[in-house]
Amino acid sequence: MLRVAIVGCGKIADLHAEQIQYIPGCQIVGVCDREELMAQQLAERLNVPAHFTEVQDLLDHAKPDVVHITTPPQTHHSIGKSCLEAGRHVYIEKPFTIDLEEAQELISMAEHKNLKLTVGHHYQFSHAARRMRELVVEGYLGGSPVHMDSYYGYDLGGGDYARALLGDRHHWVRMLPGGLLQNNISHGISKVAEFLKGDVPQVIAYGFTSPFLRNLGETEIIDELRVIMHDGTATAYFTFSSQMRPCLHQLRMYGPRNGLIVDERQQTVIKVKGAPYQSYLQQFVPPWVYAKQYIGNSLGNMRKFLKADFQADYGMKVLIQTFYRAITDGGSLPIPYEEILRTSRIMEEIFSQLRSSRPPPKSVLPPET
Amino acid sequence: MHENHRIIGPDDRILITGSNGFIGSRVVDTLLRSGFSNLRCFVRPSSNLTALQAVLAAAPGARVEVMPGNLLSREDCAKAAKDVAAIFHLAAGTTKNFAGSFLNCVVTTRNLMEAAAKFGCLQRFVHVSSFAVYSNWNIRRGGLLDETCELESRPVERAEAYAFAKLKQERLVVEYAEKHGIPYVILRPGAVYGPGVRDLTKRVGIDTFGVFFHLGGSNQIPLSYVDNCAEAIVLAGLKPEIDGEVFNIVDDDLPSSRKFLRKYKRHTKGFKSIYIPYWLFYGLCWLWEKYSKWSEGQFPPVFNRRRCAALWKGNRYSNQKLKDRVGWKPKFPFSEASRRYFEYLERTI
């Protein structure tokens, strides 16, 4: 029986706990939060035998094998380090750490101590993402990706999180070096980081505060970001937008022969054939081919739903399961360390450029609405 | 209320949390109209203060301090609770997740009560709770639900974050009040309605996938018109010799769900509704519960038998205790209250 503990008892901890409960062969043995009431309520709701306010007490008394860290990102490094020092495997919610140095230190420590470490990029394990990976491995693209385009939309207009963030000048998200972006873009960046090669891709970033936020008097939060990346062979664009509709969570990837469009929200994978059709067939045939694929995706999703295999947080369950298997059976890690580091490196470069860039001249700012 | 029948004087400072909310702004209005002019209105920094500003504009001579802050900050709580004689605590978290709701109901209340205890001058902590804390699981259909009834013992099964948080919040109020010797009163309003709120209470039915399912049928709806509710809160909050008591707030002449829905439709754009009898919806909730468990949460258990009973089983409600002990009676009878409400709906929808 794998003994699991959760540090940080907020909303995200609930998602982790729900998934862990459905995984056979493991048990949540303790939860921890600096706010005792929060730890207490989670323990009570999930029938967890013990709750703590200090990580060290959790490690000493609950003796978990693996610790899930679901605290604000500023604390990921120190808590992760304590857990690794105590010989525990660690699952850290995204974003992995505040900066690359912290990420490197944690990974070195895990390797040195022969412990497992992962990050909560669970969209990498959705049905659509796994299907996409299968197609890439089968060679559908015709080689390595030539170009990728990752979209990550975020609806700032409503929701408790957005209200809390806008209303609180001292909100922990504002205190992150990369602000709102740091808490949100890692899902979208990791999608392309998986396929970029080398440690140091070239990055060009441009970010600004949307007219929507500026009209609310907000000037500090950057909620629109455009990034170009190049690893010497492949290129990638990344778009983070709070204003663009639809609110896309999408990856488009193009190889030397074919392309793929993966939509996380719709859970669809569409094959885009590279070879053109003859003459007017180019205008007549592809819409039918796409229609057939969309119908196939829809039927496939329904089949999974009927088999009760289509939960909203399915990707998280698969990620946790795969991570636990790596711990218990010595299987490979769900997310390679080089991918975690590449994601951290790209994010650090983006934030560095945004910090150092001067505000663009007014003429290039989008007009106030 | 005669001055001798109040626990504090008109110049004593009163803190109102959630003062910009639907009920909170009316509580501020009622306090001002009752002659209390030294108010501290605690608001979230991000709040749109329209409702509160409209109330304050009508009382230009009052010493009202609008204090933006966050009850999760102990520092803000200390500033808010400093030198106050009474606290009307209406702020609550309404997020749909358990952790968020708990944080914004329970942790905030703990911070506020600890801050108040330090100053030692608080004469009454008026806690505004909710009907959501009750369980009618063991009460037959049509049975009386009053202050003596049991509270929900299995809130997690009910899968209602708000009910869970309000229950824990109430328990914390009692615990901290006893620990720190803070006099308190708990008010549990029913379904509060009035100008400012457009949506029908869930006790009438639910709007889902563009269809309105009428689930209340002939049930009595525990309505409380917002001005009646605010007056009950203020009276009970300042009445002597009722420390530690709990009061339900519902109006007289409570309409049936069917009657209220009919009127609502007539005064809005109108919409189609489908009536589902209680026994049938209870059965569907049972199936939903089973499916949720079997499918490992593919549909979360938001429809379940305990929640179905709490909202749609149908009970009778009483405001007798409030009338007897506090001397409250609803200023606006249902005919007048509903006229004002539906006029508001006609204006705004």
Interface residues (C-beta under 8 A of the other chain):
Chain A: C9 G10 K11 A13 D14 E18 Y22 E35 L37 M38 Q41 L42 E44 R45 D160 R163 A164 L166 G167 D168 R169 H170 F305 A308 F310 Q311 A312
Chain B: R44 P45 S46 S47 N70 S73 T95 N97 F98 A99 G100 F102 L103 V106 V107 R110 V156 F164 K168 L172 W294 S295 E296 G297 Q298
